[in-house]
């Protein structure tokens, strides 16, 4: 039995699980104020980027495989990802962003 089998580490969890966790996180944080299409698309894009980061880190840092085997929601709180998320929304969904600002101000 090798190290990974002993600790139950078989790789990075699926990208679908990343998407589901990120979607749930944003849906809860926004109290349903983000349109579903924006929420879904942002979750998919962020999940894709984070999944690839985790996958690369999992391979590059064998001693940290347990840490990179599952998405940590705290990573979404990091300033880098907050800026990435805002930048993504501004770039991809300018009309929806205007609606979000309008509804949250009123």
Secondary structure, 3 states (H helix, E strand, C coil): CCHHHHCCCCCCCCHHHHHHHHHHHHHHHHCCCCCHHHHHHHHHHHHHHHHHHHHHHHHHCHHHCCCCCCCCHHHHHCHHHHHHHHHHHHHHCHHHHHHHHHHHHC
